[in-house]
Amino acid sequence: MGARGFKKLKALRRAECKHTTPVIRKDDKVQVMAGDDKGKIGRVLRVLVSRERVVVEGANMIFRHMKRSQQNPQGGRVEREGTLHVSNVLLFCEKCNKGGRVRMEIADGKKTRVCVKCGSKAG
């Protein structure tokens, strides 16, 4: 099986996994728990649910080599945020002042995310 066959197979396996609603959402404040940017706190810019990845502001910076075009007449290296796996970030709790696990609680018919350690509303 060639490289394309493996990519298709991986995509099919990802599609088979029915993901529940992710705990981390866009505009959440999160703390990076693993990798080169461990300890950094930033805002979630994008959530890629099917790939289980998030883009965090100021974390995992990569260089994108851009070809000259009408939108980018200069071309060259553009620095931007790369993706991080969801398991490597934790929702930031303002009361604990660090990233922590959250649980879902139903209050007034609505689900809310609550910090496991201190019990305050997270996110």
RACOR-V145717 format. One record per helix or strand of 2 or more residues. SS is the DSSP state (hx for helix, st for strand). FROM is the first residue (numbers start at 1). LEN is the number of residues. Records with the same first field share a line. If there is no record, write none. Layout:
BEGIN
SS=FROM-LEN / FROM-LEN
END
This chain:
BEGIN
hx=3-14 / 86-3
st=29-4 / 41-8 / 53-4 / 61-6 / 76-6 / 83-3 / 89-5 / 98-3 / 102-6 / 110-6
END
